[in-house]
Amino acid sequence: MAIDDYKKIRRLDDYELVALDAGVDAVGEWIAERGLGADLSLYDDLDQRMLVKAAWEGCARGLRAALKEAPF
């Protein structure tokens, strides 16, 4: 990751870090269970967290979009 990329990342709070670390564990287990061959231990801590954050934010965006069209 380039030094300029670090400037784009806001400081993560302690709760978000704990949640992201749990997500790293869950993503790693999911990959291992399926034998996809991606070893998250090859990623540094920041890359692990950003992978999970991307998935997390993608799910949140999808949920918000779905709720906009919910009939309640």
N, CA, C and O atoms as a Maestro MAE file, in Angstrom:
{
 s_m_m2io_version
 :::
 2.0.0
}

f_m_ct {
 s_m_title
 :::
 protein
 m_atom[288] {
  # First column is atom index #
  i_m_mmod_type
  r_m_x_coord
  r_m_y_coord
  r_m_z_coord
  i_m_residue_number
  s_m_chain_name
  s_m_pdb_residue_name
  s_m_pdb_atom_name
  i_m_atomic_number
  :::
  1 25 0.847 -1.160 0.000 1 A "MET " " N  " 7
  2 3 0.000 0.000 0.000 1 A "MET " " CA " 6
  3 2 0.899 1.231 0.000 1 A "MET " " C  " 6
  4 15 1.838 1.321 0.790 1 A "MET " " O  " 8
  5 25 0.612 2.165 -0.875 2 A "ALA " " N  " 7
  6 3 1.407 3.382 -0.986 2 A "ALA " " CA " 6
  7 2 1.139 4.297 0.204 2 A "ALA " " C  " 6
  8 15 0.070 4.248 0.813 2 A "ALA " " O  " 8
  9 25 2.114 5.121 0.520 3 A "ILE " " N  " 7
  10 3 1.971 6.032 1.657 3 A "ILE " " CA " 6
  11 2 0.798 6.977 1.454 3 A "ILE " " C  " 6
  12 15 0.148 7.358 2.427 3 A "ILE " " O  " 8
  13 25 0.509 7.366 0.214 4 A "ASP " " N  " 7
  14 3 -0.629 8.247 -0.050 4 A "ASP " " CA " 6
  15 2 -1.957 7.578 0.283 4 A "ASP " " C  " 6
  16 15 -2.916 8.257 0.649 4 A "ASP " " O  " 8
  17 25 -2.022 6.253 0.161 5 A "ASP " " N  " 7
  18 3 -3.249 5.530 0.493 5 A "ASP " " CA " 6
  19 2 -3.555 5.620 1.980 5 A "ASP " " C  " 6
  20 15 -4.724 5.635 2.367 5 A "ASP " " O  " 8
  21 25 -2.536 5.679 2.814 6 A "TYR " " N  " 7
  22 3 -2.756 5.777 4.252 6 A "TYR " " CA " 6
  23 2 -3.462 7.080 4.620 6 A "TYR " " C  " 6
  24 15 -4.231 7.133 5.581 6 A "TYR " " O  " 8
  25 25 -3.194 8.119 3.853 7 A "LYS " " N  " 7
  26 3 -3.818 9.407 4.120 7 A "LYS " " CA " 6
  27 2 -5.320 9.361 3.880 7 A "LYS " " C  " 6
  28 15 -6.063 10.151 4.462 7 A "LYS " " O  " 8
  29 25 -5.776 8.450 3.035 8 A "LYS " " N  " 7
  30 3 -7.196 8.341 2.701 8 A "LYS " " CA " 6
  31 2 -7.985 7.581 3.765 8 A "LYS " " C  " 6
  32 15 -9.214 7.640 3.786 8 A "LYS " " O  " 8
  33 25 -7.293 6.878 4.635 9 A "ILE " " N  " 7
  34 3 -7.953 6.044 5.640 9 A "ILE " " CA " 6
  35 2 -8.102 6.844 6.914 9 A "ILE " " C  " 6
  36 15 -7.119 7.300 7.499 9 A "ILE " " O  " 8
  37 25 -9.359 7.013 7.343 10 A "ARG " " N  " 7
  38 3 -9.567 7.723 8.600 10 A "ARG " " CA " 6
  39 2 -9.162 6.807 9.742 10 A "ARG " " C  " 6
  40 15 -9.092 5.590 9.571 10 A "ARG " " O  " 8
  41 25 -8.899 7.378 10.887 11 A "ARG " " N  " 7
  42 3 -8.505 6.598 12.061 11 A "ARG " " CA " 6
  43 2 -9.685 5.742 12.509 11 A "ARG " " C  " 6
  44 15 -10.800 6.241 12.661 11 A "ARG " " O  " 8
  45 25 -9.439 4.477 12.716 12 A "LEU " " N  " 7
  46 3 -10.475 3.552 13.150 12 A "LEU " " CA " 6
  47 2 -10.574 3.574 14.663 12 A "LEU " " C  " 6
  48 15 -9.557 3.603 15.356 12 A "LEU " " O  " 8
  49 25 -11.817 3.561 15.187 13 A "ASP " " N  " 7
  50 3 -11.946 3.549 16.641 13 A "ASP " " CA " 6
  51 2 -11.790 2.118 17.165 13 A "ASP " " C  " 6
  52 15 -11.793 1.159 16.394 13 A "ASP " " O  " 8
  53 25 -11.654 1.993 18.483 14 A "ASP " " N  " 7
  54 3 -11.382 0.689 19.092 14 A "ASP " " CA " 6
  55 2 -12.489 -0.319 18.805 14 A "ASP " " C  " 6
  56 15 -12.206 -1.495 18.576 14 A "ASP " " O  " 8
  57 25 -13.740 0.124 18.815 15 A "TYR " " N  " 7
  58 3 -14.850 -0.792 18.566 15 A "TYR " " CA " 6
  59 2 -14.842 -1.287 17.125 15 A "TYR " " C  " 6
  60 15 -15.098 -2.461 16.857 15 A "TYR " " O  " 8
  61 25 -14.546 -0.380 16.207 16 A "GLU " " N  " 7
  62 3 -14.485 -0.778 14.808 16 A "GLU " " CA " 6
  63 2 -13.331 -1.748 14.581 16 A "GLU " " C  " 6
  64 15 -13.462 -2.690 13.800 16 A "GLU " " O  " 8
  65 25 -12.203 -1.527 15.253 17 A "LEU " " N  " 7
  66 3 -11.071 -2.446 15.112 17 A "LEU " " CA " 6
  67 2 -11.413 -3.838 15.621 17 A "LEU " " C  " 6
  68 15 -11.063 -4.833 14.987 17 A "LEU " " O  " 8
  69 25 -12.099 -3.919 16.768 18 A "VAL " " N  " 7
  70 3 -12.496 -5.220 17.308 18 A "VAL " " CA " 6
  71 2 -13.442 -5.916 16.324 18 A "VAL " " C  " 6
  72 15 -13.301 -7.107 16.047 18 A "VAL " " O  " 8
  73 25 -14.402 -5.157 15.807 19 A "ALA " " N  " 7
  74 3 -15.354 -5.733 14.852 19 A "ALA " " CA " 6
  75 2 -14.647 -6.179 13.578 19 A "ALA " " C  " 6
  76 15 -14.935 -7.254 13.052 19 A "ALA " " O  " 8
  77 25 -13.724 -5.358 13.079 20 A "LEU " " N  " 7
  78 3 -12.993 -5.738 11.874 20 A "LEU " " CA " 6
  79 2 -12.131 -6.973 12.106 20 A "LEU " " C  " 6
  80 15 -12.037 -7.836 11.233 20 A "LEU " " O  " 8
  81 25 -11.500 -7.063 13.274 21 A "ASP " " N  " 7
  82 3 -10.694 -8.254 13.580 21 A "ASP " " CA " 6
  83 2 -11.555 -9.510 13.626 21 A "ASP " " C  " 6
  84 15 -11.133 -10.567 13.155 21 A "ASP " " O  " 8
  85 25 -12.755 -9.406 14.190 22 A "ALA " " N  " 7
  86 3 -13.678 -10.551 14.182 22 A "ALA " " CA " 6
  87 2 -14.052 -10.892 12.746 22 A "ALA " " C  " 6
  88 15 -14.183 -12.064 12.392 22 A "ALA " " O  " 8
  89 25 -14.221 -9.877 11.932 23 A "GLY " " N  " 7
  90 3 -14.513 -10.102 10.513 23 A "GLY " " CA " 6
  91 2 -13.364 -10.771 9.798 23 A "GLY " " C  " 6
  92 15 -13.584 -11.641 8.955 23 A "GLY " " O  " 8
  93 25 -12.138 -10.380 10.117 24 A "VAL " " N  " 7
  94 3 -10.955 -11.027 9.534 24 A "VAL " " CA " 6
  95 2 -10.979 -12.518 9.853 24 A "VAL " " C  " 6
  96 15 -10.746 -13.352 8.978 24 A "VAL " " O  " 8
  97 25 -11.261 -12.844 11.104 25 A "ASP " " N  " 7
  98 3 -11.328 -14.256 11.505 25 A "ASP " " CA " 6
  99 2 -12.417 -14.987 10.723 25 A "ASP " " C  " 6
  100 15 -12.198 -16.095 10.233 25 A "ASP " " O  " 8
  101 25 -13.587 -14.363 10.607 26 A "ALA " " N  " 7
  102 3 -14.708 -15.000 9.908 26 A "ALA " " CA " 6
  103 2 -14.415 -15.193 8.426 26 A "ALA " " C  " 6
  104 15 -14.713 -16.248 7.867 26 A "ALA " " O  " 8
  105 25 -13.834 -14.184 7.785 27 A "VAL " " N  " 7
  106 3 -13.500 -14.295 6.365 27 A "VAL " " CA " 6
  107 2 -12.434 -15.365 6.158 27 A "VAL " " C  " 6
  108 15 -12.523 -16.161 5.223 27 A "VAL " " O  " 8
  109 25 -11.431 -15.386 7.025 28 A "GLY " " N  " 7
  110 3 -10.381 -16.401 6.917 28 A "GLY " " CA " 6
  111 2 -10.927 -17.808 7.071 28 A "GLY " " C  " 6
  112 15 -10.541 -18.714 6.333 28 A "GLY " " O  " 8
  113 25 -11.833 -17.994 8.036 29 A "GLU " " N  " 7
  114 3 -12.448 -19.307 8.231 29 A "GLU " " CA " 6
  115 2 -13.288 -19.698 7.015 29 A "GLU " " C  " 6
  116 15 -13.262 -20.851 6.584 29 A "GLU " " O  " 8
  117 25 -14.031 -18.740 6.464 30 A "TRP " " N  " 7
  118 3 -14.874 -19.017 5.301 30 A "TRP " " CA " 6
  119 2 -14.021 -19.447 4.111 30 A "TRP " " C  " 6
  120 15 -14.351 -20.406 3.413 30 A "TRP " " O  " 8
  121 25 -12.913 -18.722 3.884 31 A "ILE " " N  " 7
  122 3 -12.008 -19.064 2.780 31 A "ILE " " CA " 6
  123 2 -11.414 -20.451 2.994 31 A "ILE " " C  " 6
  124 15 -11.352 -21.249 2.059 31 A "ILE " " O  " 8
  125 25 -10.977 -20.745 4.216 32 A "ALA " " N  " 7
  126 3 -10.351 -22.037 4.518 32 A "ALA " " CA " 6
  127 2 -11.344 -23.189 4.364 32 A "ALA " " C  " 6
  128 15 -10.992 -24.245 3.838 32 A "ALA " " O  " 8
  129 25 -12.583 -22.991 4.820 33 A "GLU " " N  " 7
  130 3 -13.595 -24.044 4.717 33 A "GLU " " CA " 6
  131 2 -13.866 -24.424 3.266 33 A "GLU " " C  " 6
  132 15 -14.184 -25.576 2.972 33 A "GLU " " O  " 8
  133 25 -13.743 -23.481 2.381 34 A "ARG " " N  " 7
  134 3 -14.027 -23.727 0.973 34 A "ARG " " CA " 6
  135 2 -12.777 -24.100 0.180 34 A "ARG " " C  " 6
  136 15 -12.853 -24.386 -1.015 34 A "ARG " " O  " 8
  137 25 -11.635 -24.094 0.849 35 A "GLY " " N  " 7
  138 3 -10.395 -24.480 0.181 35 A "GLY " " CA " 6
  139 2 -10.010 -23.566 -0.957 35 A "GLY " " C  " 6
  140 15 -9.473 -24.023 -1.966 35 A "GLY " " O  " 8
  141 25 -10.277 -22.283 -0.812 36 A "LEU " " N  " 7
  142 3 -10.004 -21.348 -1.895 36 A "LEU " " CA " 6
  143 2 -8.541 -20.964 -2.005 36 A "LEU " " C  " 6
  144 15 -8.140 -20.315 -2.971 36 A "LEU " " O  " 8
  145 25 -7.746 -21.354 -1.031 37 A "GLY " " N  " 7
  146 3 -6.313 -21.163 -1.130 37 A "GLY " " CA " 6
  147 2 -5.809 -19.775 -0.785 37 A "GLY " " C  " 6
  148 15 -4.602 -19.536 -0.827 37 A "GLY " " O  " 8
  149 25 -6.683 -18.868 -0.450 38 A "ALA " " N  " 7
  150 3 -6.222 -17.534 -0.040 38 A "ALA " " CA " 6
  151 2 -5.858 -17.583 1.437 38 A "ALA " " C  " 6
  152 15 -6.688 -17.937 2.274 38 A "ALA " " O  " 8
  153 25 -4.651 -17.237 1.747 39 A "ASP " " N  " 7
  154 3 -4.168 -17.283 3.120 39 A "ASP " " CA " 6
  155 2 -4.087 -15.866 3.665 39 A "ASP " " C  " 6
  156 15 -3.194 -15.103 3.299 39 A "ASP " " O  " 8
  157 25 -5.029 -15.514 4.547 40 A "LEU " " N  " 7
  158 3 -5.053 -14.163 5.084 40 A "LEU " " CA " 6
  159 2 -3.823 -13.837 5.913 40 A "LEU " " C  " 6
  160 15 -3.549 -12.664 6.167 40 A "LEU " " O  " 8
  161 25 -3.076 -14.843 6.340 41 A "SER " " N  " 7
  162 3 -1.863 -14.550 7.102 41 A "SER " " CA " 6
  163 2 -0.803 -13.888 6.207 41 A "SER " " C  " 6
  164 15 0.155 -13.304 6.713 41 A "SER " " O  " 8
  165 25 -0.972 -13.976 4.902 42 A "LEU " " N  " 7
  166 3 -0.061 -13.313 3.972 42 A "LEU " " CA " 6
  167 2 -0.368 -11.825 3.840 42 A "LEU " " C  " 6
  168 15 0.450 -11.063 3.324 42 A "LEU " " O  " 8
  169 25 -1.547 -11.410 4.306 43 A "TYR " " N  " 7
  170 3 -1.940 -9.997 4.294 43 A "TYR " " CA " 6
  171 2 -1.423 -9.351 5.572 43 A "TYR " " C  " 6
  172 15 -1.355 -10.003 6.614 43 A "TYR " " O  " 8
  173 25 -1.058 -8.077 5.500 44 A "ASP " " N  " 7
  174 3 -0.721 -7.383 6.742 44 A "ASP " " CA " 6
  175 2 -2.023 -7.017 7.461 44 A "ASP " " C  " 6
  176 15 -3.110 -7.163 6.901 44 A "ASP " " O  " 8
  177 25 -1.906 -6.546 8.692 45 A "ASP " " N  " 7
  178 3 -3.098 -6.253 9.498 45 A "ASP " " CA " 6
  179 2 -4.026 -5.261 8.812 45 A "ASP " " C  " 6
  180 15 -5.244 -5.442 8.822 45 A "ASP " " O  " 8
  181 25 -3.472 -4.230 8.225 46 A "LEU " " N  " 7
  182 3 -4.298 -3.219 7.579 46 A "LEU " " CA " 6
  183 2 -5.057 -3.805 6.393 46 A "LEU " " C  " 6
  184 15 -6.252 -3.552 6.240 46 A "LEU " " O  " 8
  185 25 -4.377 -4.583 5.553 47 A "ASP " " N  " 7
  186 3 -5.038 -5.177 4.398 47 A "ASP " " CA " 6
  187 2 -6.136 -6.157 4.819 47 A "ASP " " C  " 6
  188 15 -7.186 -6.213 4.180 47 A "ASP " " O  " 8
  189 25 -5.906 -6.927 5.885 48 A "GLN " " N  " 7
  190 3 -6.945 -7.823 6.392 48 A "GLN " " CA " 6
  191 2 -8.178 -7.028 6.786 48 A "GLN " " C  " 6
  192 15 -9.301 -7.378 6.423 48 A "GLN " " O  " 8
  193 25 -7.958 -5.967 7.523 49 A "ARG " " N  " 7
  194 3 -9.078 -5.150 8.002 49 A "ARG " " CA " 6
  195 2 -9.780 -4.449 6.848 49 A "ARG " " C  " 6
  196 15 -11.006 -4.334 6.852 49 A "ARG " " O  " 8
  197 25 -9.032 -3.984 5.873 50 A "MET " " N  " 7
  198 3 -9.657 -3.282 4.747 50 A "MET " " CA " 6
  199 2 -10.462 -4.240 3.869 50 A "MET " " C  " 6
  200 15 -11.475 -3.842 3.294 50 A "MET " " O  " 8
  201 25 -10.023 -5.500 3.757 51 A "LEU " " N  " 7
  202 3 -10.796 -6.508 3.039 51 A "LEU " " CA " 6
  203 2 -12.146 -6.704 3.708 51 A "LEU " " C  " 6
  204 15 -13.187 -6.702 3.052 51 A "LEU " " O  " 8
  205 25 -12.112 -6.873 5.019 52 A "VAL " " N  " 7
  206 3 -13.346 -7.077 5.772 52 A "VAL " " CA " 6
  207 2 -14.193 -5.809 5.746 52 A "VAL " " C  " 6
  208 15 -15.416 -5.884 5.635 52 A "VAL " " O  " 8
  209 25 -13.560 -4.661 5.845 53 A "LYS " " N  " 7
  210 3 -14.302 -3.399 5.821 53 A "LYS " " CA " 6
  211 2 -15.027 -3.236 4.490 53 A "LYS " " C  " 6
  212 15 -16.167 -2.772 4.460 53 A "LYS " " O  " 8
  213 25 -14.382 -3.609 3.398 54 A "ALA " " N  " 7
  214 3 -15.020 -3.513 2.086 54 A "ALA " " CA " 6
  215 2 -16.265 -4.398 2.031 54 A "ALA " " C  " 6
  216 15 -17.305 -3.984 1.519 54 A "ALA " " O  " 8
  217 25 -16.152 -5.624 2.564 55 A "ALA " " N  " 7
  218 3 -17.304 -6.531 2.592 55 A "ALA " " CA " 6
  219 2 -18.386 -5.979 3.501 55 A "ALA " " C  " 6
  220 15 -19.566 -5.995 3.151 55 A "ALA " " O  " 8
  221 25 -17.993 -5.498 4.651 56 A "TRP " " N  " 7
  222 3 -18.908 -4.952 5.645 56 A "TRP " " CA " 6
  223 2 -19.666 -3.753 5.080 56 A "TRP " " C  " 6
  224 15 -20.889 -3.674 5.194 56 A "TRP " " O  " 8
  225 25 -18.943 -2.832 4.478 57 A "GLU " " N  " 7
  226 3 -19.583 -1.649 3.916 57 A "GLU " " CA " 6
  227 2 -20.463 -2.005 2.721 57 A "GLU " " C  " 6
  228 15 -21.510 -1.393 2.510 57 A "GLU " " O  " 8
  229 25 -20.039 -2.989 1.948 58 A "GLY " " N  " 7
  230 3 -20.864 -3.431 0.826 58 A "GLY " " CA " 6
  231 2 -22.187 -4.009 1.302 58 A "GLY " " C  " 6
  232 15 -23.238 -3.734 0.723 58 A "GLY " " O  " 8
  233 25 -22.131 -4.806 2.352 59 A "CYS " " N  " 7
  234 3 -23.361 -5.358 2.925 59 A "CYS " " CA " 6
  235 2 -24.250 -4.253 3.484 59 A "CYS " " C  " 6
  236 15 -25.467 -4.275 3.299 59 A "CYS " " O  " 8
  237 25 -23.646 -3.298 4.161 60 A "ALA " " N  " 7
  238 3 -24.412 -2.187 4.735 60 A "ALA " " CA " 6
  239 2 -25.090 -1.371 3.637 60 A "ALA " " C  " 6
  240 15 -26.250 -0.986 3.783 60 A "ALA " " O  " 8
  241 25 -24.382 -1.103 2.540 61 A "ARG " " N  " 7
  242 3 -24.984 -0.371 1.417 61 A "ARG " " CA " 6
  243 2 -26.152 -1.146 0.838 61 A "ARG " " C  " 6
  244 15 -27.206 -0.580 0.549 61 A "ARG " " O  " 8
  245 25 -25.952 -2.455 0.670 62 A "GLY " " N  " 7
  246 3 -27.027 -3.288 0.132 62 A "GLY " " CA " 6
  247 2 -28.235 -3.318 1.041 62 A "GLY " " C  " 6
  248 15 -29.373 -3.272 0.573 62 A "GLY " " O  " 8
  249 25 -27.992 -3.396 2.349 63 A "LEU " " N  " 7
  250 3 -29.090 -3.406 3.309 63 A "LEU " " CA " 6
  251 2 -29.842 -2.084 3.286 63 A "LEU " " C  " 6
  252 15 -31.072 -2.068 3.289 63 A "LEU " " O  " 8
  253 25 -29.108 -0.977 3.262 64 A "ARG " " N  " 7
  254 3 -29.768 0.335 3.215 64 A "ARG " " CA " 6
  255 2 -30.603 0.473 1.952 64 A "ARG " " C  " 6
  256 15 -31.718 0.992 2.001 64 A "ARG " " O  " 8
  257 25 -30.076 0.013 0.820 65 A "ALA " " N  " 7
  258 3 -30.822 0.093 -0.437 65 A "ALA " " CA " 6
  259 2 -32.083 -0.764 -0.372 65 A "ALA " " C  " 6
  260 15 -33.147 -0.356 -0.836 65 A "ALA " " O  " 8
  261 25 -31.949 -1.959 0.210 66 A "ALA " " N  " 7
  262 3 -33.106 -2.853 0.316 66 A "ALA " " CA " 6
  263 2 -34.165 -2.259 1.234 66 A "ALA " " C  " 6
  264 15 -35.360 -2.374 0.961 66 A "ALA " " O  " 8
  265 25 -33.735 -1.625 2.319 67 A "LEU " " N  " 7
  266 3 -34.685 -1.052 3.260 67 A "LEU " " CA " 6
  267 2 -35.426 0.162 2.675 67 A "LEU " " C  " 6
  268 15 -36.544 0.462 3.094 67 A "LEU " " O  " 8
  269 25 -34.824 0.842 1.733 68 A "LYS " " N  " 7
  270 3 -35.502 1.969 1.084 68 A "LYS " " CA " 6
  271 2 -36.742 1.507 0.338 68 A "LYS " " C  " 6
  272 15 -37.705 2.261 0.193 68 A "LYS " " O  " 8
  273 25 -36.716 0.266 -0.135 69 A "GLU " " N  " 7
  274 3 -37.822 -0.266 -0.912 69 A "GLU " " CA " 6
  275 2 -38.715 -1.208 -0.093 69 A "GLU " " C  " 6
  276 15 -39.635 -1.823 -0.632 69 A "GLU " " O  " 8
  277 25 -38.440 -1.315 1.191 70 A "ALA " " N  " 7
  278 3 -39.238 -2.206 2.048 70 A "ALA " " CA " 6
  279 2 -40.657 -1.662 2.184 70 A "ALA " " C  " 6
  280 15 -40.855 -0.447 2.211 70 A "ALA " " O  " 8
  281 25 -41.647 -2.553 2.269 71 A "PRO " " N  " 7
  282 3 -43.048 -2.115 2.318 71 A "PRO " " CA " 6
  283 2 -43.506 -1.645 3.685 71 A "PRO " " C  " 6
  284 15 -44.706 -1.441 3.873 71 A "PRO " " O  " 8
  285 25 -42.637 -1.468 4.626 72 A "PHE " " N  " 7
  286 3 -43.055 -1.011 5.962 72 A "PHE " " CA " 6
  287 2 -42.549 0.361 6.254 72 A "PHE " " C  " 6
  288 15 -42.806 0.897 7.331 72 A "PHE " " O  " 8
  :::
 }
 m_bond[287] {
  # First column is bond index #
  i_m_from
  i_m_to
  i_m_order
  :::
  1 1 2 1
  2 2 3 1
  3 3 4 2
  4 3 5 1
  5 5 6 1
  6 6 7 1
  7 7 8 2
  8 7 9 1
  9 9 10 1
  10 10 11 1
  11 11 12 2
  12 11 13 1
  13 13 14 1
  14 14 15 1
  15 15 16 2
  16 15 17 1
  17 17 18 1
  18 18 19 1
  19 19 20 2
  20 19 21 1
  21 21 22 1
  22 22 23 1
  23 23 24 2
  24 23 25 1
  25 25 26 1
  26 26 27 1
  27 27 28 2
  28 27 29 1
  29 29 30 1
  30 30 31 1
  31 31 32 2
  32 31 33 1
  33 33 34 1
  34 34 35 1
  35 35 36 2
  36 35 37 1
  37 37 38 1
  38 38 39 1
  39 39 40 2
  40 39 41 1
  41 41 42 1
  42 42 43 1
  43 43 44 2
  44 43 45 1
  45 45 46 1
  46 46 47 1
  47 47 48 2
  48 47 49 1
  49 49 50 1
  50 50 51 1
  51 51 52 2
  52 51 53 1
  53 53 54 1
  54 54 55 1
  55 55 56 2
  56 55 57 1
  57 57 58 1
  58 58 59 1
  59 59 60 2
  60 59 61 1
  61 61 62 1
  62 62 63 1
  63 63 64 2
  64 63 65 1
  65 65 66 1
  66 66 67 1
  67 67 68 2
  68 67 69 1
  69 69 70 1
  70 70 71 1
  71 71 72 2
  72 71 73 1
  73 73 74 1
  74 74 75 1
  75 75 76 2
  76 75 77 1
  77 77 78 1
  78 78 79 1
  79 79 80 2
  80 79 81 1
  81 81 82 1
  82 82 83 1
  83 83 84 2
  84 83 85 1
  85 85 86 1
  86 86 87 1
  87 87 88 2
  88 87 89 1
  89 89 90 1
  90 90 91 1
  91 91 92 2
  92 91 93 1
  93 93 94 1
  94 94 95 1
  95 95 96 2
  96 95 97 1
  97 97 98 1
  98 98 99 1
  99 99 100 2
  100 99 101 1
  101 101 102 1
  102 102 103 1
  103 103 104 2
  104 103 105 1
  105 105 106 1
  106 106 107 1
  107 107 108 2
  108 107 109 1
  109 109 110 1
  110 110 111 1
  111 111 112 2
  112 111 113 1
  113 113 114 1
  114 114 115 1
  115 115 116 2
  116 115 117 1
  117 117 118 1
  118 118 119 1
  119 119 120 2
  120 119 121 1
  121 121 122 1
  122 122 123 1
  123 123 124 2
  124 123 125 1
  125 125 126 1
  126 126 127 1
  127 127 128 2
  128 127 129 1
  129 129 130 1
  130 130 131 1
  131 131 132 2
  132 131 133 1
  133 133 134 1
  134 134 135 1
  135 135 136 2
  136 135 137 1
  137 137 138 1
  138 138 139 1
  139 139 140 2
  140 139 141 1
  141 141 142 1
  142 142 143 1
  143 143 144 2
  144 143 145 1
  145 145 146 1
  146 146 147 1
  147 147 148 2
  148 147 149 1
  149 149 150 1
  150 150 151 1
  151 151 152 2
  152 151 153 1
  153 153 154 1
  154 154 155 1
  155 155 156 2
  156 155 157 1
  157 157 158 1
  158 158 159 1
  159 159 160 2
  160 159 161 1
  161 161 162 1
  162 162 163 1
  163 163 164 2
  164 163 165 1
  165 165 166 1
  166 166 167 1
  167 167 168 2
  168 167 169 1
  169 169 170 1
  170 170 171 1
  171 171 172 2
  172 171 173 1
  173 173 174 1
  174 174 175 1
  175 175 176 2
  176 175 177 1
  177 177 178 1
  178 178 179 1
  179 179 180 2
  180 179 181 1
  181 181 182 1
  182 182 183 1
  183 183 184 2
  184 183 185 1
  185 185 186 1
  186 186 187 1
  187 187 188 2
  188 187 189 1
  189 189 190 1
  190 190 191 1
  191 191 192 2
  192 191 193 1
  193 193 194 1
  194 194 195 1
  195 195 196 2
  196 195 197 1
  197 197 198 1
  198 198 199 1
  199 199 200 2
  200 199 201 1
  201 201 202 1
  202 202 203 1
  203 203 204 2
  204 203 205 1
  205 205 206 1
  206 206 207 1
  207 207 208 2
  208 207 209 1
  209 209 210 1
  210 210 211 1
  211 211 212 2
  212 211 213 1
  213 213 214 1
  214 214 215 1
  215 215 216 2
  216 215 217 1
  217 217 218 1
  218 218 219 1
  219 219 220 2
  220 219 221 1
  221 221 222 1
  222 222 223 1
  223 223 224 2
  224 223 225 1
  225 225 226 1
  226 226 227 1
  227 227 228 2
  228 227 229 1
  229 229 230 1
  230 230 231 1
  231 231 232 2
  232 231 233 1
  233 233 234 1
  234 234 235 1
  235 235 236 2
  236 235 237 1
  237 237 238 1
  238 238 239 1
  239 239 240 2
  240 239 241 1
  241 241 242 1
  242 242 243 1
  243 243 244 2
  244 243 245 1
  245 245 246 1
  246 246 247 1
  247 247 248 2
  248 247 249 1
  249 249 250 1
  250 250 251 1
  251 251 252 2
  252 251 253 1
  253 253 254 1
  254 254 255 1
  255 255 256 2
  256 255 257 1
  257 257 258 1
  258 258 259 1
  259 259 260 2
  260 259 261 1
  261 261 262 1
  262 262 263 1
  263 263 264 2
  264 263 265 1
  265 265 266 1
  266 266 267 1
  267 267 268 2
  268 267 269 1
  269 269 270 1
  270 270 271 1
  271 271 272 2
  272 271 273 1
  273 273 274 1
  274 274 275 1
  275 275 276 2
  276 275 277 1
  277 277 278 1
  278 278 279 1
  279 279 280 2
  280 279 281 1
  281 281 282 1
  282 282 283 1
  283 283 284 2
  284 283 285 1
  285 285 286 1
  286 286 287 1
  287 287 288 2
  :::
 }
}
